[in-house]
Amino acid sequence: MRENITSVLFDMDGVLIDSQPMHYEADIRTLARFGVRVTVKDVEKYAGTTNVDRYTRFKRDYQIGEEVARMVAFREKVILDLVRSENVGPINGIPELLKDIRDKNLKTAVASSSSYELIAVVLDKLGLKLYFDQVVSGEDMKNGKPAPDIFLKTAEVLGSAPSQCVVVEDSGNGVKAGIAAGMKVVGYINPSSGTQDLSGASLVIQNFREIDAKKLIAL
């Protein structure tokens, strides 16, 4: 029996805000600080992962001697500075979609691999905080995306079963996490996020004006 959709879970970076280029720049600057030169192509495959997961892999793959915690702390300062300094608004169609979702009495949450501090800065900058019932950060997760942990935890705090949730994601890791959680997934093709495998998503879109609350409920 098909369950009714009750909740919509939004990734943040690349979905609410076009921030993936800033995240790639933060990784490039951080790795350079610790002696490793990389390109956007080298780091875009890690989109959607937590800082700890990503820098644990960087440390291993590039044989970096520095502690993961120190690299993550440096990187967090870089990304916060970038987001605060950039003149950027919500991705086109997001405010209207969020308002429609709220008007249909669906529950909403941000489920992001970013830190709580960065999520708070972004939601305040975009003026979107009022549209979300809950915020869950990858900081709290033992396993980051593509593991389903963050989406399962978000469903729990919203009081919804995974089968009652729709995930909105722009990264391949995020889409995999949503599918693994047993949720419907909308994959958003964001050119700024680079090459991302969104196959397996219930629906793939190029613009948020392609969907509304009614279409999400019907997935």
TAZIHU-V96529 format. One record per helix or strand of 2 or more residues. SS is the DSSP state (@ for helix, = for strand). FROM is the first residue (numbers start at 1). LEN is the number of residues. If there is no record, write none. Layout:
((SS FROM LEN) (SS FROM LEN))
This chain:
((= 7 4) (@ 20 14) (@ 40 7) (@ 51 11) (@ 68 18) (@ 94 10) (= 107 6) (@ 116 11) (@ 129 3) (= 134 4) (@ 138 3) (@ 149 10) (@ 162 3) (= 165 5) (@ 172 9) (= 184 5) (@ 191 3) (= 203 3) (@ 208 3) (@ 213 5))
